[in-house]
Amino acid sequence: MTNAYPNRYYAQYDTTAPQPTKVLGWLDMDFYSDTTGFPPASELLPLTAEQFAARTAGPYGVSNGALVQYTPPAPVVPLTTQAQTAQAWVQQQASLAAAMGEVFTADMKAYVLAINAIANGTDTTSTALPTQPTDVLTATAATA
């Protein structure tokens, strides 16, 4: 262990990332004879021997200078991808409508137009999908 690293054990993490942020690596400085290329100790989280020994019980992250249990954030699904997924539901409803001799309600037609615009990139201002209508089908005059 060199004087540049006053502790033996460290957790490496992205010091610029919002916290909590995941631990990227675990360092036992006694293992290394040359620490060239390692981040400075000020950019690492010093650990106790007990914390280092328990590292496999993670996942761990760093928050406010402390080692914490870490739950990765849910992945962000782009709105266009969400709209494309919604289109699959619309297709199922269209098949059902055709099989039952029914048509879409005005609310469902508006929903389809909004979803298609998001999916094909025409709508670039929406930040969320419209609410899926609950009233989807109406009987046609021929079957009513």
Phi, psi and omega in degrees: 000132180266165179295339179292342181233092184292340177255161178275319187248142180215155169250134178260137181208166179280107183290346180264351183280152174300143182256148006287146178234148187290152173286129181267336181193160180240130185238128169251101188294340176292341181285335188257131175269339179228120182257017176302132179092349177282151175293156178295156181304330180294344179256012179238158176261116177293142182236156171278166176299324180293317178297318180295318180295330182269008187300334181280355179273007184294197022280149180242156176221180178238132177216123179051043176077015181231150175280127183226158170297140186238128172246115180300144178293152177298141179296146178274121179265121180304147182301323179297323178292319177299319180294321178295323176293319178297327179298328178296319177296319179300317179298320177298317180294323179295320178296318178297317179300314181297318181293329183264358181069033181243172179231166178288146172288168177299321179297319181291320178298318178296320178298314180301315180298317180294316180296316180297320180296321177291315183296322183268000175089001178294318178269110180250004183255339180293145178245355178208157177289150173293159179292133179295129182292149177269332178260101190258317188243149173224146180291143176281164181299328182291331182257351183280000000 
